[in-house]
Amino acid sequence: MAKTAMITARTEPSLKADAEKVLKRLGLSTTEAINMFLAQVRLRKGLPFDVRIPNKITLKAMRDAEERKNLIECKDAADMFKKLGI
């Protein structure tokens, strides 16, 4: 099928540039990535990923991680599982 429909969208230049760098490393053009996204929307009949508003606990964990506070360091996976009680 011929690709003749056009999509026009505005975005921040830095967001576009950063995304294009990632896509290039994946071997995709922006057009290919958009087509892949739209194909997944059609296939799943919705967004191909969860879209949620983080709760208070998640927001605190995200802030703590950004500020590098209240972090628990582990020397390896076994140590992490031990500290998690798994």
C-alpha positions in Angstrom: 0.0 0.0 0.0 1.3 3.4 -0.9 2.3 5.7 2.0 0.6 9.0 1.2 -0.9 10.2 4.5 1.1 13.0 6.2 1.4 13.6 10.0 2.5 17.0 11.3 3.5 17.4 14.9 5.3 19.9 16.9 7.8 19.0 19.6 10.8 20.5 21.5 13.9 20.5 19.3 16.0 18.8 22.1 13.4 16.0 22.5 13.4 15.4 18.8 17.2 15.4 18.6 17.6 13.1 21.6 15.0 10.7 20.2 16.6 10.6 16.8 20.0 9.7 18.3 18.4 6.7 20.1 16.4 5.7 17.0 19.6 5.9 14.8 21.4 3.5 17.2 18.4 1.2 16.8 18.6 1.4 13.0 15.3 3.2 12.7 14.3 6.5 11.1 11.8 8.8 12.8 9.3 7.8 10.2 9.8 4.1 10.7 9.5 4.5 14.5 6.2 6.5 14.1 4.9 3.9 11.7 5.8 1.1 14.2 4.1 3.0 17.0 0.9 3.5 15.0 0.9 -0.1 13.9 1.1 -1.1 17.6 -1.7 1.3 18.5 -3.9 -0.3 15.8 -2.9 -3.9 16.9 -3.5 -3.3 20.6 -6.4 -0.9 20.1 -4.7 1.5 22.5 -1.3 2.8 23.6 1.4 0.1 23.5 2.5 1.0 27.0 1.0 1.8 30.3 0.2 5.5 31.0 -0.3 6.1 34.7 0.0 8.9 37.2 2.6 7.8 39.8 1.3 7.5 43.4 2.9 9.2 46.3 5.3 6.3 47.1 6.5 6.1 43.5 6.9 9.9 43.3 9.0 9.9 46.5 11.2 7.0 45.2 11.7 8.9 41.9 12.7 12.1 43.8 15.0 10.1 46.1 16.7 8.5 43.1 17.2 11.8 41.3 18.6 13.3 44.5 20.6 10.2 45.2 19.3 9.9 48.8 17.8 6.9 50.7 19.5 4.5 48.3 20.5 1.0 49.2 23.7 -0.2 47.5 24.2 -3.8 46.7 27.5 -5.5 45.7 25.8 -7.9 43.3 22.4 -9.5 42.5 22.6 -12.0 45.3 23.2 -9.2 47.8 20.2 -7.3 46.3 17.9 -10.3 46.7 19.1 -10.8 50.3 18.4 -7.2 51.1 15.0 -7.5 49.5 14.3 -10.6 51.5 13.8 -12.7 48.4 
